[in-house]
């Protein structure tokens, strides 16, 4: 493979074709079903599917078949199959994954930016969904095109682009089962929906946290009453909610108190965290928009890496029952509700964690208050299997070729439910989980952007790894993959 030609082809493909497509994709307010209950009637998801499907069909890839699969009552899925260039790889398959649904708008965008307003500033494309994860289908097919342009052989490739990842991928297991025979036996899974510690080298994700959470409500009255009359007699729903959350979290340190929500951190992940902290330095926390005077939750950089990848952590991401300040009168409110997002260690059972959370928060409520927890998600995380020598060498070589620096490995704090599902269905598969969500890219938040040079280089690295996979397959080094089998349904929020 001529590295310079691959680099040049992919750079031109991004500039002339992919970036213009992503500009149009960002304009589509295709929020995930959890955030747009009327997604069918609104039609934005269909617009995004058509944009990607039409583009894929127009690509000159030998033997490619493109189909949008639709199961009744479920979000659509784009299924692309590309035959192997030769018979040496047999039935071996590379599975490439991405998603086309988006997170909601979020407030706080700069005046000249917006979630559905694509803006190019230098090497950055701002707008919702470009980096998370609209570029995946374009990068996947561009990598395969780069190989075919040079006549470099590759195994059979299958591309899956789902449409409810940001809602927990609840439709995906049904599609994987429905398409089992057509998916085949993947020995390599490439996911382009993850993050990177910097934009200077290839980063591969070694673990993903699980997630449990939902809407937690504390009720004390049938209706609001005068606060001067009732305070001191009627307990505040906010105070009781705060008291109950203290069962779960130490409010002084943020540590999750329930030992059943922790898991032992493997030695190799500890070593990777220390190395990532050494390479990144203060970028471990500098990437976040801290206010002046604010400090991170620990001084030890490796501990911060482990906090965001292997330790449970609670966030309150929404609230109800609280009127805006402009209309807040002297009323003792009848109830307070918050949305809880509890990130879980990668190896912790998500279902059991959800049960523990409910038991902890609902048992023996203070003052006999009415408490409820509507558990929306309880998903298990993912810890990557040991990496085969051929893949480790291919990933590092691709990073050195296209970035000029060695590859790095680190866990991520988010959740990609599909990875756990695939790990169960294909226990012999190898994983290359990577992405472009680096410092300040701010996925899910305001001013989200795609770092275009990173997108180009990640695409080139994927091409190199797919080429090396073909060689390893011909040598029999990718054997031992389990066949597709029916699997369990998996809930949980996406990456996310």
N, C-alpha and C positions, 0 to 999 in steps of 0.2 A: 504494500500500500504506500503510495506516494503521499507523505504527510503534507507537503506543501500544497499539492493539488486539492487534497481534502479540505485543508484550511481555507484555500481560496474559493473553492466551490461553495462551501457552507457559508462563508462570509457574504458572498454575492447573493446566495439564495435568501439569506436573512434580510439583506438590505433591499433587494428588488421585489421580494415576494412575501416573505413571512411577516415582516414588520407592517406592511400595508394591510395584510389580513388581520393582524392583531389589533390594529387601529379600529377596524370595523367591528371586531369582536368586542372590544371594550365598550363600544357605544350601546351594546345590547344589555339592558338591565335584567339579565337572566339570573335572578336570585334563586338559590336552592329552595326546594319545596318547604322546608321548615320556616323559611322567611317570606314565602309567597304562596299562601294557601290556594290562590287562584291561578297557579302557574299554567294550567292547561288553557283557561279562557284568555289569559293575557297574551299567550303566544310567544313570549320571549325565548323560552327554551327551544321551541321549534325553530325560531330564527337562528339561534346559535348552532343547532344541529345542522340546518341547511347550509349555513356558511361553511362549516367544517367539512361536511359531506361533499359539497360541490367542489371545494378546493382539493380534497383528497382524490376525487374522481379525475381531476384534471392533471394529476401528476403522472409523468412518464415512468412508471415503475412496472417492470415486466411481470405479467401474470397477476397483478393485484386485483382483488375483489373487494368492493366496498359496499357495506349494507348497514342501514339503520334498523336494528331489531327492536320490535315493540311488543312487549307482553302486556296484556290487558290490565289496566289500573296501575301501571308502573311507569316511571320515567324511562325515556328511550335510552338506547345504548348503541354507539357506533362500533361496528365490528369490521375489522380490516384483516384480510388474509393475504400474505405474500409468499409464494412458493419458494422453496430452496433453489439456489442456483445450480445445484448438482445433486447427485444421489449419495454422496459420501456421508452426509449428515443423517441419512435415514429419516426417521420420524421425529428427530429432535426438533425442538421449537424454542424460539425466543419470544417471550411475552412482554410487550411494552404497554404501559398503563398510564392513563391520565384522566382528567375529568373536565367538564365544561360548565358546571354550575358554579355560582359565585356566592360569596358572603354579601350581606346587606350593606347599605351605603356607609353608615357610620358618620358621625359629625366630626368637624375639625379640619376639613380639607382647606388648603391654602386658597386664597381668593381666586387665583387663576387656574385652579385644578378642581376636579370633581370625579366621582366614581365612574360616571358614564361619559366623561369628557376626555378622550385620549389626547395627551399632550406630550410631544417630544421635546426634551431638554437635553441637549448633548447626547450622551450615550444611554439616556434613561427614557423609557416610555411609561408615563404615568397613567393610572386608571385602574379600575377594579378588574381583577381576573387575568391580566396579561401574564403575570408571573405565577399566579395561583388559580388555575393551572392551564390557562388557555394555550400556552406555547407548546404543550406536550405533544399534541398530534402533529404539529408542524415540525418540531424538532425530531420526532421519531421517524417520520417519513423522509425528512431531509438527510438524516444519517444513512438510511438505507439507499437513497438516491446517490449519495456520495460514493458508496461502495460500488453500486452498479455502474456508475459512470466510468470507473476504472477497471471494471471486470473483476472486482474482488469478490470471491465467493462468500455466501452467508447461508445460514440455516433457514428453515421456514420461520417466518415471523408472523405473529398475531398482535394486532393493536386493539386494545379495549379502551374506549373513552366513555366513561359513565356520566350520569347526570344528577346524582344526588349524593356525592361524596361529602359535601359540606353539611348534609343532613344526617350523616352517619352511614352512608352506603347501604341503606336498608334494602334497596332493590337489587343490589349486585349479586348476592348469593343465588337468587332465582335465575339470573341471567347466566352465571357461571355453570349452574346445573343444567339449564336449558341448552347451553352451547357446549357442553362437556366434550362431545365427540368431535366438534369442530375446533375446539381449542387444542386438543391433543395433550401432549406430555411436555410441558415446558421444563427445560433444565436450567434456563436463565430467565429471571424476571428483572426487567428494567423499569423503574418507577421514576418519573421526573417531577414529583410533587413534594420534594423535600427542600431542605435548606442548605446553606453553606456558611462557614465561619468567616470567610473573606472572599474577595473576588480574584484572588491571586493564585489559586490552585483548585484542583478538583476535590470536593468533599463528598464522602460517602457516609450514609446514615447506617449506624450499627444497631440502633434500637429506637423504639417509639413508645411514648407513654400511653397507657390506657386512660379511660375517662369515665367518671360517674358524675351524675348531677341532674338537676331539674329544678322545679319551682317549689320553694320552701315557704310555707305560709303559717303565720301565727295570728289567731283571731282571739279578741278579748271582749268584744261588744257586738250587739246587733246593729248599732249605728253610732256615728260619732257624737260626742258630747262636749260641752263647754269644759275646756281644760282647767279653768280656775275652779270649777265646781268638782271635777272628778279626780284631778291629779292628787296623789297622796292616798286615794281610796282605790281607784282602778289602776292596776299595773299597766304601764305602757307596753304596747305590743312590740315596739322597737326594742325596748330594754329586754324583754323576754326572748326575743329572737337573738339578740346579741348574747344573752346568757346561754342559750342553747348552742350557738355556734362555738362558744368557748369550750364546750365538751369536745369539739372536733379539732379546734385549732388554738394554739397558744398565741393570744393576741399580741404578746410582746416580741415573739421571735418568728411567728409564722409557721412553726413546726407543727405538723399534724400529730396529735396526741395518741390516737388509736394505733397501737403497735400492729394490729391486724391489717393496717393499710400501708405498711412498709414491707420491703422485700430486701433480701441480701443482694449486694452489688457484686457481680462477678469480678474476679481479679483482672481479667483482660480489659473490662470496661473501666475499671479504676485507672489502669495504666493509660488507656486512650484518653481519658479525661485529663490526666496530668499533662500528656503531650499536647493536647489541644490547648490547654491553658498556657503552656509554654510558648506555643506558636502565636496565639492570639493576643496574649498579654491583656492589657486593659480593654481591648476590643470585646472581650467577653461581656462587658457591661456598657462600654462606650457607645455601642450601637443603639442603645435605647435613649430616647429624648428626655433624660433626667432634667429636672429643674435645678437651677443653681442652689448649691448647698445640699442637695439630696445625695445619699450614699447607697450603694447596693446592700443586700442583706448579709453579706459576709465579706471579709477582706481576702481570704484565701481564694484565688482564682479557680483552682481545681474544684473547690467546694461549690463555687457558683455553677460550674459546668455540671456537676453531679446534681445540684438542686434542681436544675431545669431539665434533666434527662432521666434521673433514676429515683428521685424522691417525690413523694406525694406533695401536692400544693393546692391550696384553695384560692379561688377567685370568686368574687361576687360580681357578676357581669350585667345585672339588671335589677330593677326594683319596681314594685307596684304598691299602691296604697298611699303613696307620698305625693301630695299635690305640688305643683311647681311653686317656687318661693314667692312668685308674684301673687299667688292666690291662696297662700297658706294662712288660714285664720287661727284663732286661739281655740283649736279643737283637738281633743284627745281622740286620735283616730281609732277606728274599730279593728283594723288589721294592718299587718305589714307583710309583704311578700318579696322575696329575693330569688334571683336565679343563681344557682350554685354551679360552679364548674370546678370539679375536683380532679386534678390530674393524678394518675396512678403510676406506680413503677411498672416497667415493661412486662415483668413476669408475673404480676399479680392478677388473679382471676377477677375479671370485671364484674361478673354476676355476683360473686361473693362480696366484692367491695360495695356494690349497690345495696346489698342486704345489710351489711354492717353500717352503712351510712344511715339507712332508715331506722335501724335499731337504735343507733346512737342519738339521733335527733328527735325521735318520736316517743321514746320511753319516758314515762313519768314527767310530763310537762309541768313547769312551775305554775303555781296558782290555778291549776286545772285548766289552763288555756287550751283552746282547740288548735292542734298543730297538724299539718299535713305536708307530705313530700311527694310531689308528682314526679317520679323518676323517669326522665326522658331518655337517658342514656346510661349504659353500664357496659362498657366495652373493654376487652382485654387488650393490652399493648402488644408489643412484638420485640423480640430479641433475635437478631440475625444469627443464622447457623454459622459454624466455622467456615471461613472462606477457603475455597479450593486454591491451590498454588497457582493454577493457570489464571484464575480471575484476579487474584491479588497482584500478580505480575502485570496483567493486562491493564488494570486500573492505574497502577503506578506509572507504567510506561506511557499511557495516554496522557496523564497529567503532566509528565515531564516533557512530552512532545508538544502539547498544545498550550500549556501554561508556563513551561520552563521551571516547574517546581514539583516536588513530590506530592502524591495524593495524601489526604488526611482523612481520619475516621473519627466520628463523634456521634453520640446519640442525639436525638432531637426531642424537644419537649412536647410536640404535637402528636396527633393520632392519625393514622391512615388505616382504617379498618380492613381494607383489602389485603394488607400485608399479612396480618394474622390469619385471615381466611386462606390465603395462598399457602402460608406455611403449613397449615393443617392438610390441605388438599395435595400439596406437592412437597412432602418432607425431604426429598432429595434435591430440590431446586436450589440454585444459587441466586443471590440477590445483589443487584446494583441499584441502590436507592440514592438518588442524588437530586439536585435542583438548583435553582437560581435565587432562592429567597435568602439573601445575605444582609449585611448591615444596612439598616435604615430602610430596607425595602418595604417593611411594614404591612405584610399581608394581613388582611382582615381589618386593618385600621385606615386612618386617613392618609392620603398621599402615597398610597401603594404604588410601587414602580417595578418595572422589569429592567434589569441591568443587561442591555443588549449584548455587549461583548462577552459577558458570562454565558448568555444563552448560546452564542455562537460556539464558544469553546466546549461547553457541556455537550452540545450536539456532536462536535467532532470527536470528543472522547467516547461517546456512545457508539459512533461508527467504528472506532478502533476496537472497542470491546466486543462488538458483534462479530467483527472479522476474526478476532482471536478465539471467540467461542466456536466458530466454524472449524478452526484448526484443532482445537481441543476435542470437539465432537468427533472429528475424523479419527482422532487417536484413541477414542473411547474414554476420554477423561471426564466426560459429562454424564456418564451412565449412572444408573441408580435412582431414577426419578419415578415416583409413584404415579400411577394412573389417576385420572380425575375420578373422584368419588363424590357422592352426595354429601353435602356439608351442612353444618348448623347455620342458622341465621345469626348474624352478628350485628349488634347495634352500636351506637356511639357516634360522637361527633367527628368529623373529618379533620384534616390538617390545615388546619383548624387549630 
